[in-house]
Each structure stands twice: as structure tokens, then as C-alpha cells.
Amino acid sequence: MDSIMSKLRNLDAYPKINEDFYSRTLSGGVITLASSILMFLLFFSELRLYLHAVTETKLVVDTSRGETLRINFDVTFPALPCSILSLDAMDISGEQHLDVRHDIIKKRLDSHGNVIETRQDGIGAPNIEKPLQRHGGRLEHNETYCGSCYGAEASDEDCCNSCEDVREAYRKKGWAISNPDLIDQCKREGFLQRIKDEDGEGCNVYGFLEVNKVAGNFHFAPGKSFQQSGVHVHDLLAFQKDSFNLSHHINRLAFGEYFPGVVNPLDNVHWTQETPSGMYQYFIKVVPTVYTDVSGHTIQSNQFSVTEHFRTADVGRLQSLPGVFFFYDLSPIKVTFTEEHVSFLHFLTNVCAIVGGVFTVSGILDSFIYHGQKAIKKKMELGKFN
């Protein structure tokens, strides 16, 4: 047994020195204090990293198919009334959403930005007191109201009982209403008068769009849109105005859900129109993003970058459609963010590296200072004897 203990004693890599042989110095004390403080700071820095999750980023090819893209928006037009503002969306697959109204709220704003009225959409309910029937006579008490579509009926049974119905029927035909006062429904509802009453007002429109996950665009523009000879146009004649102020403030624009760390570059962007008319364009590159938190909850969302361009309606060329256009395209690369904790063994390894590294470096530094002082002192003593 004694021989085994002796062999184990010989393996000791940390031989002990009798305390009588220790020589303590002032420089050694200063270095010990400084190294202890440094070890303490590095330890707490490593502990903070261990207690908080770290995010790992990866780039992969986006192989998803058949998904939809949700576009959340909140845009304010300080000089464009709600009654003439419309929203359209279309994509390269040929799908179109003209004059979108579902999932959208409009707020009428006064010249100071205060809310006057909040409404889903539309110009107002019709007043059906003695309206003009489709056959030309006025509505009697024993009759069911069926207003004329003024030649835009898809079938003989179609009725247009409001100004909005007539405008919608004209849109489907690809026609424009040049003078709303010639339409009985629009005249009764005070279409032009309402537009005049709202002149000088602004509009805040917010909500979301659900579109195909392919390249496309959505835009805010005055007038009801329709297709004419394969060209997307807006009916601006009904408003009897030569120019529209498209100054706007984008309060929020996001493609998908919020996730920690996301930055939407168009949030709180403001643009003021200085020319009479034109088309303001945003070209957006959407990057699919998957965020997984430390608990395993996954958020499917998107990030995007953007460039801007203003196209004026120059004389001598085809006039640009006044509006604010957002053209978006999707990146084939998907970004994945994954939150994860550092393992305890990794934390322990780093702590040991900190303690051992600082201890070793401080020992080398103390030895250098001690032997340096000793050599200088010896030379000074030799100089005295000489």
C-alpha cells in the first residue's frame, strides 16, 4: 500500500513549497488584485451570455409552395379624402383584387390630422325616397326598388340600387362615369357634394391584404379601377379634379407577423408631393424569414429592403396614373433565426479558460517584474562597489 501511495505522490503535478520560502512583493499584490478583478468581470460576462439565449442565423433555399403572403399596412394621406381613395392588388399570376374593401378600415381626418369619422368603406347609404326605377318611372309604395345600371347590366335582372352599384357595374364593363350627376342614384346620394364636402380632408387607411406568394404590387390611388383593353386604369373623371396631392406618411408596413429584432425600413416614412401629379413607387425585395424562439415556438414571417422612385407626369408622354405603388418581389433565399441556450459544459469550459488564462498570464507578468527588479537591484549594487 505504501508503494502505491508513493507512486501516486510522485504523479503530483502541483508540488507544495514550504511557506518559509515564500517571498511576497508589492508588485505581486497589485497584480493579484488586478487579475482577481479581471477574472471577476470576465466571469460575470460569461454568466450573462449563459443565462441569455443566443440567436443562430442560417441561409437556406426557400422551397415552400402554395403559400400566401400577408401584407399589414397603415398609411395616412393628409390631403386625399377617403371617398376617392381606393386600394388595388395584383400579381404576375394574373390574379387581381380591385377596389379592395374587406379587412380595411378608413379614418377621415381633418386638416390637423384629427379623426372625423371611422368607417369600413363606401360613400354612404342611399336615400330611396322616390328613386328612379329601371323602367324609367319613380318608385311607388307597392313596388320593389330596382334601379337602372345605365347600360352596364350583365343581365336583364340586374339592379343598381346605389351609386356604388352603378360605379361597380361600370367598372366591370371597363367604363368610366364622366358626370355622376347624370346618374339618379349618385345625384340622390349627393356623390359630388360629399366629395366637395370632404375636400381638404385626409384619410388614414389601415388593415391587411392576403395575396399569393408571388411577385406583384398593390397601390393606393384615387378613383375606381377597371380594365380597359388590357390596361389597368382608374376612373378619375367622376371627381372633376385635375390633380391629386399624394403626400403620405407610412405609419407601418410589414410583410407577415412581428418577430423580435425585425426592422421594417418603411415604418414612419414620410413623403411630401411638390409637383401637381405623379406616381410614387416603392420597389421592395421580400426575404422569407423563420424565427424560432428558445421554447420552440416558430414564427413564419418576412423581412424586406426597399428603394424609392418618383415618376412625374411629364408633358408629351403617356400620363402616369397618380398613386402610391408598392412593387414587391420575393427572394429565393430564406433566413432562419434560431434562439438557443449555451450548454452548461460550454459555460464551464469558458470559465475554466478565463480563470486559468488570467492566472497564468498574471503569473508570467509577476515573474517578469520580480526578476527584472532583482536584476536592476543587483546591477545597482555592483555599480556601488565599482
Sequence and secondary structure as in RCSB ss.txt:
>XXXX:A:sequence
MDSIMSKLRNLDAYPKINEDFYSRTLSGGVITLASSILMFLLFFSELRLYLHAVTETKLVVDTSRGETLRINFDV
TFPALPCSILSLDAMDISGEQHLDVRHDIIKKRLDSHGNVIETRQDGIGAPNIEKPLQRHGGRLEHNETYCGSCY
GAEASDEDCCNSCEDVREAYRKKGWAISNPDLIDQCKREGFLQRIKDEDGEGCNVYGFLEVNKVAGNFHFAPGKS
FQQSGVHVHDLLAFQKDSFNLSHHINRLAFGEYFPGVVNPLDNVHWTQETPSGMYQYFIKVVPTVYTDVSGHTIQ
SNQFSVTEHFRTADVGRLQSLPGVFFFYDLSPIKVTFTEEHVSFLHFLTNVCAIVGGVFTVSGILDSFIYHGQKA
IKKKMELGKFN
>XXXX:A:secstr
 HHHHHHHHHT SS    GGG    HHHHHHHHHHHHHHHHHHHHHHHHHHS EEEEEEEE    S EEEEEEEE
EETTS GGGEEEEEEETTS EE S  TTEEEEEE TTS EEEEESSSS     SS B TTSSB  TTS      T
T  SSTT    SHHHHHHHHHHHT   S GGGSHHHHHHTHHHHHHHTTT EEEEEEEEEEESSSEEEEEEESEE
EEETTEEEEE GGGT S     EEEEEEEEB   TT   TTTTEEE   SSSEEEEEEEEEEEEEEE TTS EEE
EEEEEEEEEEEE  TTS     EEEEEEEE SEEEEEEEE   HHHHHHHHHHHHHHHHHHHHHHHHHHHHHHHH
HHHHHHHHHH 
